[in-house]
Amino acid sequence: MSEEIINRVAQSALVTLNLELLLHPGERVVYDIKDNLFQGLILREKDFRAFVKDHDWSQYAGKNVAITCSVDAIVPTWAYMLLASKLQNHANYYVFGDLEDLEQALMQEAIAKVDMEEYRDAKVVVKGCGSIPVPTYAYVEVMRKLLPVAASIMYGEPCSTVPIYKKPKNA
């Protein structure tokens, strides 16, 4: 006699939130303004404006761009603003900072777009392992958003979870 194998995980009321799926697939690139500096020290407005005018900004189409200056130099704020004005119509997303800042901004924007009402009173598993590394920041941010709505929050996989939070019965 063979008994039917029942997949209790598939039948459970658990709802999985996979942060990996929220990550924008576009390429991440750095625009380092150091290449526009005169003698590696200062930014000349006339030269920089000429560069900005003639540069092929379409190469950033669909990409996520971190704008930075990796050397200790005198770079006026307006220069970064000018770069942003040119990236606006091409890049998917851009930030001032390094690749880590870019990743955090992309994840924050993605989490902000998630309708947390879908998780109201749900038993939520925030997926932990995947093929794309998800920054720790994202797990903390998603907790901040889930805590007011979820009945319980776990970390890991539906078949093997670590309990994180359970709403009190009288709440």
C-alpha positions in Angstrom: 0.0 0.0 0.0 1.4 3.3 -1.0 0.1 6.4 0.7 -0.2 9.6 -1.3 2.5 12.2 -0.5 1.0 15.5 0.6 2.9 18.7 0.0 1.9 20.6 3.2 4.0 23.6 2.1 2.0 24.0 -1.1 -1.2 23.7 0.9 -0.2 26.1 3.6 -1.4 29.7 3.9 2.1 31.0 3.7 2.7 33.9 1.3 6.3 34.3 -0.1 7.8 37.7 -0.7 10.9 37.3 -2.9 13.0 40.4 -2.7 15.2 39.1 -5.5 12.3 39.6 -7.9 12.1 43.3 -7.0 15.6 44.0 -8.2 15.8 46.0 -11.4 17.5 43.9 -14.1 19.2 46.8 -15.8 23.0 47.0 -15.8 24.7 49.0 -13.0 27.3 51.5 -14.1 29.4 54.2 -12.5 29.9 57.6 -14.1 33.0 59.0 -12.5 33.4 62.7 -13.0 37.2 62.4 -12.4 37.6 61.9 -16.2 36.3 65.4 -16.7 38.8 67.1 -14.3 41.5 69.5 -15.4 44.8 68.1 -14.2 42.8 65.7 -12.0 42.0 68.5 -9.6 39.2 70.9 -10.7 36.3 71.0 -13.1 36.4 73.8 -15.7 32.9 74.9 -16.5 33.4 75.7 -20.2 35.2 72.3 -20.9 32.7 70.4 -18.9 29.7 72.0 -20.6 31.2 71.2 -24.0 31.7 67.6 -23.0 28.1 67.3 -21.7 26.8 68.7 -24.9 28.8 66.4 -27.2 28.7 63.2 -25.1 26.6 60.3 -26.3 24.1 59.9 -23.4 22.2 57.2 -25.2 24.8 54.7 -24.1 23.1 54.8 -20.7 19.7 53.8 -22.0 18.0 51.5 -19.6 21.0 51.4 -17.3 21.2 52.3 -13.6 23.9 54.9 -13.0 25.9 55.9 -9.9 27.3 59.4 -10.4 30.5 59.9 -8.3 33.9 61.5 -8.2 36.5 59.0 -7.0 39.3 61.5 -6.4 39.6 64.4 -4.0 38.8 67.3 -6.2 36.9 70.5 -6.4 33.6 69.6 -8.1 30.7 72.1 -7.9 27.3 70.8 -7.1 25.8 72.1 -10.4 28.1 69.6 -12.3 26.3 66.7 -10.8 23.0 68.3 -11.5 24.0 68.8 -15.1 24.8 65.1 -15.4 21.5 64.2 -13.9 19.7 66.4 -16.4 21.3 64.5 -19.3 20.8 61.0 -17.8 17.1 61.7 -17.1 15.9 60.8 -20.6 18.2 57.8 -21.0 19.0 56.0 -17.7 16.5 53.8 -15.9 17.7 55.3 -12.6 20.5 57.4 -11.3 21.9 58.5 -8.0 24.8 60.4 -6.5 27.1 57.9 -4.9 28.7 54.5 -5.5 27.3 51.2 -6.6 26.2 50.4 -3.1 24.2 53.6 -2.9 22.6 52.8 -6.2 21.6 49.4 -5.2 20.1 50.7 -2.0 18.1 53.4 -3.9 16.9 50.9 -6.4 15.7 48.5 -3.7 14.1 51.3 -1.7 12.1 52.4 -4.7 11.1 48.8 -5.5 9.9 48.1 -2.0 8.0 51.4 -1.9 6.0 50.2 -5.0 4.9 46.9 -3.3 1.3 47.0 -2.2 1.6 45.9 1.4 -2.1 45.4 1.7 -1.6 42.2 -0.2 0.1 40.9 2.9 -2.5 42.1 5.4 -3.1 39.5 8.1 -1.0 37.0 6.1 1.7 34.6 7.2 4.6 36.0 5.2 7.9 34.2 4.3 10.6 36.7 3.2 12.6 34.5 0.9 16.2 34.3 2.0 18.3 32.4 -0.5 18.5 33.0 -4.2 20.8 33.4 -7.1 21.1 37.2 -6.9 22.4 38.7 -3.6 19.9 41.0 -1.9 21.4 43.7 0.3 20.7 43.4 4.0 19.2 46.8 3.9 16.3 45.4 1.9 15.4 42.9 4.5 15.3 45.6 7.2 13.2 47.9 4.9 10.7 45.2 4.1 10.3 44.4 7.8 9.5 48.1 8.4 6.8 47.9 5.7 5.4 44.5 6.7 5.2 44.8 10.5 2.0 47.0 10.5 0.1 44.6 8.2 1.4 40.9 8.5 0.1 38.4 11.0 3.5 36.8 11.1 6.8 37.1 9.3 9.4 34.4 8.7 12.7 34.3 6.9 14.0 31.6 4.6 12.1 29.1 2.4 8.5 27.9 3.0 9.9 24.5 3.9 12.4 25.8 6.4 11.7 29.1 8.0 13.1 31.2 10.8 10.3 32.9 12.8 10.9 36.6 13.1 7.6 38.2 14.2 4.1 37.2 15.2 1.4 39.7 15.8 0.1 39.6 19.4 -3.4 38.0 19.6 -4.9 41.1 21.3 -3.4 43.6 18.7 
